[in-house]
Amino acid sequence: MNGQTDEARLRKKAKGKRFLIIFVCIFLVLVIGIGSGAGIYLAIKNANTAVKLGSVSVSEGSARFLVSTFKSDYIALLSNNKISAYDSERFWNTEAEDGKTYRDMLDSYIKDRLLSLAASASIYKDTLGKKDSREVAEKTAENILSLRFDSDMSKFNTESASYGFDYDDYIDAIELLYCESAAMESIYGKNGENLASYPEQCVDYLDNFARVKILFLMENDRYSVDENGDYIENPEDGGETALTHPMSESEKASRAALIERLRSLVAGEGGESITEDTVDYYQRVASGDYEKSDGDPYWPDGAYIGYYFNERSRATALFSKRYEGVVEAAFDMKVGEYRIVDCPTIDGVCLLYRCEVDSKAYKNEENPFFTDFYENVASHIYGEVIETYSNEISFGKPYSEIDLVKQKKSGKFDIYAFVK
């Protein structure tokens, strides 16, 4: 059964690759037109370039700024994954996984990001023939110069000197960053909206989701509800959480007995096994109050639809904070598997059942787990587009001379928005 599933997924992946080529080529030929002949020539400030891909050349100064920026991004990424990351030589030399240090991981991350920028610049300017990137970069840099450096270029260059770049390098780097975001939007539409017309690819992307049904079982408190049975907002935090109240000792005993019964069912003890109907029973119609799931006050429809987790999804990231340990377990499970997970954030446990995804689920505009669906599909497919350029990029001697550990984080020079 598993072999057949793997085979089917491989066929879908190959089909997705074919679509990737067809979609991009048709779009570029019919909508934009290939062969504009407008090469991209970013300023080359050194005899040798730090990064090169086709007609795209990146100076050492621009590369240093981008390394500083991506270093900050990577530390934030590690922190979001609950890894205490510090910009110190000791941390970067710490072993991360598979014998690699965090410095090795940082190096790979930065090179991947530089590949994306260089390939995007080539796509946006050479292939799509767009001509606005330089103007946007200059306006963005001027705005930052005005707001943070009193419109004084000398002041900017004095502060940026310790990072190894100047104002001209800065503009070049901004242009690359803009090309990356603009190329994606030009092909896939704002937030990937063009992909709504390609349902087959959307369904394929659902392979990246884990759908689970969940029983939320608190052990010491219960959510408070009003006369209509609706959850009550917690006044102490402005309604960010739901109000709770302590269980009585007898209520705790009833809940403990239920959890013990469910554990035995999941383990298959006593000749009785758990089924999806069992989960639905305790989710919706169990007669005793303390036999029912406490539910999710943030999205009650989850009891009927199930939860669709995806690593790129903002709703998944928020759920992971609210219900510690659940998302990780869901990704680790196979379809048809049941698991009970300790959940410290609700002082209880969650029973998970991983089920097949519904191929039409992403069309439900009320489901918070799909609010960024098309955007994430676009990002996923675009990542595959970028990967096709991986054999074309080269890193010159100026790049190898950048010490990733000693290069300072970008800080005051960060780009938050582009000015058009």
C-alpha positions, 0 to 999 in steps of 0.5 A: 500500500505504501509503495503504491502511494509513493509511486503515485506521489512520484508520478504527481511530482513529475507531472508538476515538474512538466507543468512548471516548465509549460506554465512558465514558458507559455506565460512568458511567450503569450503574456510577456514575450521572450527575447527582449534582449535587455540584459541586466548589468548591475554595477561592478565595483571590483575587478572580480565579481562576488556572484555571477549568473548569466548577465547578472553580476553582484559586487563584493560590496552588494554581496556583503550587504546581502550576507548581513541581511540574510544572516539576520533572517537566518537567526530569526528563522532559527529563533522561530524554530525554538533554537537559541541562536546568537551571532557569535563564533561559538554558536556558529561553530556549534554542531547543528545536524549530520555533522554540520555546524550552524556556520555550514547551515548559514553558508548554504542558506545564504548561497540559496538566497543569492541564487534566488536573487540572481536568478530572479534578476535574470528572469525579471529583466532579461526574460520578462523584459521589465525595466522598472527595477533600477528606479524602484531601487533608487527611490527606496534607497533615497527614502531610507537615506532621508529617514535614517541618515538625514539625506546625508550620503556621507553619513550613510557611507561612514556607517556602512563602511564597517560592513564593507559596502557603500551607497551604490552597493546598497542600491544594487542590492535593493534592485536584486531584492526587488527583482525577486519579489516582482518576478514572482508577482509578474508570473503568478499574480499578487499573492499567487492569485493566478494559480486559482486557474490551475486547480491541478497544481493546487491539488498537487500542492496539497501533498504538502499538507497534513490533515488531522482531526483533533480531540482537545482534552484539558486535564485541570481547567475547562473553557468557560462558555456563555448561555449560548454555549459560545466561548468567552473571551479572556478579559485579562489579555483583551480576548487573545485567549479564551476564558477558563475555570478550574475543574472540580476534583470529580471532573478531573477524575472523569477527564483522567478516566477518558484520557486513559480509555483513549490511550488504551484504544490507541494502543489497541489494548483489550481487543478494542481499536480506535476508528475515525468514528470514535474520534467523531463521537468524542468530538461531537455527540458524546453524552457526558460533558467531560467525555467531549473534546474541549474544542478549539475556541479559535476555530470551532469549525476545525471539529468538522473539517479537521486541521490542515497543517503546512510548514509555510502556512501562517495559521499553522505557525500560530496554531503551533504556538497555541498547542505545543507539540501538536503540529510536529506530531501531525507531520510525523504521522502517516495517514490512518495513524492515531496518536496522543500528544502531551500539550503543555500549553493547554495543560492536557493532551490532544488525540490526533487522527491523520486523515486524507486531505480533501482535494477541494479543501483549499477553495474554502475561503472560511478556512484560516489554514488556506488564507495564504494557500495560493501565495505558498503554492506560488512560492513553492513552484517558484522555488523549483524554477529557481532550482533550474538555475543552480548550475549557472551561478558562480561565487568568485574570490571576493565572495570567498573572502567574506567571513560569514561569522564576522560579517555584522547583521544588517540592522539599520540598513534593513529593507522593509518595503520598496518605494515605487 
